Amino acid sequence: MGRLLVIGIDGFDADCLARNIAELPSLRRLAERGTFSKVRSVFPPDSDSAWGTVYTGLTPSEHGILHMENPLVKSARLSTQLLPNDILRGKTLWDYASTLGLRCAVIFPHLGFPAWSVNGLMIGRSTLRDGFSVSGELPRTNMLLPEHNTLKSFPRRGREGMFLDNALSRIDAEAELFSELFRSDEWDLFFCYSSTLDLVEHFLWGLPPNGVMTSCGEYITQAYRACDAMVARVSAELRQGDDLLVVSDHGHGARPKNAFKIQSYIRDSMRGHDSSPDDRLPFRTPRLGRMIAISAVSLLSHVDLRDLLHRLITRMPGLAPAFARMAQQHDVKGISLALGSPIKSYSSGNDSRHVDWTAR
């Protein structure tokens, strides 16, 4: 029986791949010689819910990870809390493989920290602080390096290029690690995962070096090239009879610029009149306080202060629910249902479309 190599890449967007396939030789050959499928993710197309489904074959309602939250609340949660993997119900594919006595290596799976026991090796990677959790024996003790940790901060304005260089070096470091571990043993199942592309898309989408807003700029294209090189490097270790699966959890897209507040529309329709801005505040404040709150929400919605906001809710998580409530009650762009365009981003900027390749 041949081996199965699974490469999971967070945020692979099918349309962006199609536009740049000529520059992605490894993925192009894989699509030509194997099977390329443009599939639909779970709803909501969030990494936690989607990877839980990839791992277990269960829907979010079955495996128990279903996040329906405001992006500001989510950002605060990811910056201050580690998602426990014990909320994932059901067995993963490597749990089943281990039960059958198959040798498994599971490297950096999303929701995989801390690592749990498998028939082989599992390495979990913290998304909150730098650090790893290992179940099993590493081929050598100094394999895990600082560059194998996830990116954990917003790129500062004017330093997007430095952020991208750091991201590309991490993808390259992951490729080297995955390749060495794949060679280190006769694994029946080898699963490796990279989250860097998704982070690059969230932070740099629509920001190519020339400053022109596009759906998939040069910054993003460079990250796709790095992922293509990673696939080439790891799959070079395959032998005749082995199987390769490259899979993602969701695609990606720009947040909608026009928003329609369903909650406000229903509330106003029931009242029979339009509410004044002051009526929409979720709490009672003095008149000056209401004016400050409305101005703050308007400023945050029209000016790119994401780095400041991220720092505020990281240091003071209690602010996140207040910002979220105000954002939901006011016409803040990009948080509710898009009008006049396909819904490409829900609460997290993710697209429900992603890609799935299989090759033999």
N, C-alpha and C positions, 0 to 999 in steps of 0.2 A: 504494500500500500504506500502511495506517495505521501509526501508531507503537504500540509496546508499552511501557506503564508498569508496572513491578513494584515494589510496596512491601512490603518484608520487615520484619515486626515480631516480634521474639523473644518467645516466651512467651505468645502469644495463646491463651487457654484457651477452648475452645468452650462449656463450661457457664457460665463466668463471663460470656461475651458474651451467651449466650441469656438469662440472668437480667437483664441490664442493657440489652438491645437497645433498649428504649423511650427510654433516655437517650443513645443513640448514633445520631443521625439519619443521618449519612453512611453508616455501615455498614448501617443498616436499609434505606435506599434501595437500596444496592448489592445486598443480599440479595434484595430484592423485584424489582428490575429485571433482575438478572443471575442468577448461579448461586451458591448457597451449598453447600459440601461440607464435611462433618465427616469428616476423614480420619485415618488412623493414621500415626504417625511411625515412624522406624526404631527398632531396639533396639540399644543402649540409647538412649532419647530424649534424647540429649545434644546441645547446640548444635553442637559441632564435627562430629559424625557426621551430624546431620540436615541442616545447611546444606550440607555436602559433597555429600549426595544431591540436595538441591534444585538445586544449581549444575550438577551433572554428570549426573544421572539414574542414577547408579551406586549400588549398595548399599555400606554401609560396608566390607564385605570386599573390594569391588572398588576403591573409591577410596582405601582404606588408612587411614582415620581411624576407629578403633574404640577408645573409651576405656571400660574396665571397671575402675574404681578407687574406692577409699574416698573419701568426700567430703572428709575432712581432707587426704588426699594431694592431691586435686584443688585444694583451696583454696590449699595451699602452692605448687603448680605455677603456678596462675594469678597468684599474687602475686609470683612470683620469676622466671618464665620466660615468654618470648614464644613462642607456638606458631608454628613456621615453616610457611609456606604451601606450601613445596616438597614436603611430605609428601602433598599432595593429588594423587592420580593421576587422569588423565583430563582432558578439556577441559571448561571451563565453558560455559554457554550464551552468554556474551559472547565467549569465544574462538571459538566456532563462528560467531557473528554477525560478528565481525571478519574471519574468513577469507572470508566471503561479501561483504565490502566494506560491511557495514552500519555506520552510525555508532552508537557505544555510549558511554554514560556510566554508570559504576559507582561509586556513592558509599557509602563506609564498609562494604563487605561484610564479614561475619564471615569470618575466615581471609584477609582481603585486605591484610594488612600484612607486608612492604612491597608497594606496588602494582606491577603488572607492565604491560607494554605491551599496549594495546588500540587499536582503530581509533577513537580519540576521547579520552575522559578517564576516568581511574580514580583515586580518592582512597582510600588506605588509612588506617586509624586504629589507632594502637597501643593495646593493652589493658593494657600494662604500665606505660608512662610516657606522659605527655601528649606528643602529637606526631602528625604526619601524613606521609604519603608520597604524592607526586603524580606520575602519569604522564600527560603531556598538558599542555595549557595551560588555566589557569583564566581565566574571563571577566574577573576583576579580581584583583589581587594580595592584597588584604586580606579575602578572603572567609572564610577559615578562622579562627575565633575560639576562645578558650579554652573557651567553653561548648559547643563541638562535640566536645570530648574526652569519653571515657566516664567514668562514675562509678567510683571505684576504692577506696572505703572503706565500712566498715560504719557505719550510723547509730548514734550514741551513745544510750544509754538516756535517755529524756526529750526527745530532740531528733529524734524521728521526723518530726514535722511540718516541721522545717527541711530534713531530707533529702528529703522529698516535694516541697517547694517547689522545691528545687534540681533535682530530677528533672523536674518539670513544665516548668520554664524551659528545660531542655535539649531536651525534646521539641519545645517551641515554636520554639527556635532551629534545630533540625534541619528542621522543617517550612518555615521561611523559606528556609533554604539550599537544600533540595531543590526548592522551587518556583522559586527564582531560577535554579538550574542547569538545570532542565527547560525554562525559557523561553529560555535563552541560546543554544540551537542547535537544529537540526532533527535531533534524535536519532531513530534507528530503534528503539533499545532504551535505556530509561532504568531502571536498577535502583538503588534506595536502601534503606538498612537502618537500623533503630533497635534498639538493645539495651536501652534504658532501662526499658521495661516489665518485662522479665524480672528486672532488678536490683531494681526496686521490689517485685515479687512475692516474690523470695527473702528480702528483708530485712523486709518489712512484712506478709506474708501472715498473716491472722488477727489483725491488730492495728489495728482501726478506732479512731477517737478515743475511743469510749466504753469501750474496753477489753474488750468482749465478743468471745470467740473465735468467729469465723465463717469460712466457707469463702472468702468474697470480700468483705472489709470496705470501708468508705468510702475508705480510703487507696487500695486497688487500683482501686476504681471511678473515682476521680479520674484515675488514670493511664490508664484505658481511655477516658475522655472526652477526654483530651489526645491520645491516638492517633487517636480519631475525628476530632478537629479537624485533625490532621495530614493524614489521608487526604483530608478535604474541601479543604484548602488546596492540596495538590499536584495532586489530580485536577481541580481547577478549570481547569487549563491544558489539559485534554484537548479534542480537536476531534472532529468527526464522523468516524467510521471508525477512531478509535483504540481500543485495547484496554487494559483495566486488570486487573491481578491483584494482590490483597492476599493474602499468604501468610505462614505462620508455620512454625517448625520443630517445636514441641511445645507442649503446654498447660502447666498448672501445678496443683499441689495441695499440701495439707499433708502433712508427713512422717507416717508411721504412728506412733501412740503406743505400740502393742503390737508387739513384735518376737519373732520365733522364729529362733533361731540354728541354721540347718541344719548348719553345720560342727560346732558343739558337740554337736548331737544325734547326728550320725553317729559322731563320735569316741567319745562316751559309750556309744553302743549297741554299738560294736565292742569296747569294754573290758568291757561288761557291768555297769557301775556308773557312778554319777555322779561326775564329777571334782570335787575340792575347788577352790575359787577359786585357791589357790596353784598347783595343777597346770596351770592354764590360762594362766599367764604364758608368753609366747613366749621368755623368756630366764631364766637362773638369777640370782637376786639374794639377798642376805641377807634374813633374815626381816623386818627393819625395812623394807628396800627394797621387799619384796613388799607389805607393808601400805600403804606410801605410794603405790605404783603403783595398787593396787586402790582406795584412797580417792580418788586423783586422777581416775581414770576415772569412778567413781561420781559425784563432784562435778560433773564436766563434763557428765555425761549427765542430771543432774537439775536443774541450775541454769543459767540463761541466761548463760553466760560466753562467748558466741560472739565478742564483741569482743576480750576478752582472749586467747582462743585464736587468733583471727585475727592479732593482733599478735605473739604468740609465734612462730607458724609462719612469719610473714612475715619476722621478724628472724632466726629460727633455723630454716631449712627442714629441718634434720636432725631436728628433733623430730617432724615430721609422721609419718614412718613408724612411730616408736615409739608415738605416740598411736593411730595407725591399727591397729597390731598389737594393742595392749591393747583397743581398742574392739571388734575382731573376736573377741577371745577372751573378753570379758566381756559381760554382758547390758546393753549400752548401748542405750538406746532409739533407735529410728528409723534403724538402720543396715542391718538385714537385712530379710527377708521379713515383710510384714505378715500378721497373723492376723485372720480374721474380718471383713475388709473388702477391697474391690477394691484391687489394687495400683495406686495413683495416683502413687507416687514411688519411683523406683529408687535410684540413688546420688546424684542431684542435686536432688531435689525437683521434678522435671519430670513432667508427665503425658504419656502417649503420644498423647493426642488433641490435635489442633490444628485450625486452621481454614484454609480456602482459599476465596477468593472470585474469581470471574471475572465481568467485565461487559463489554458491548460497547456 
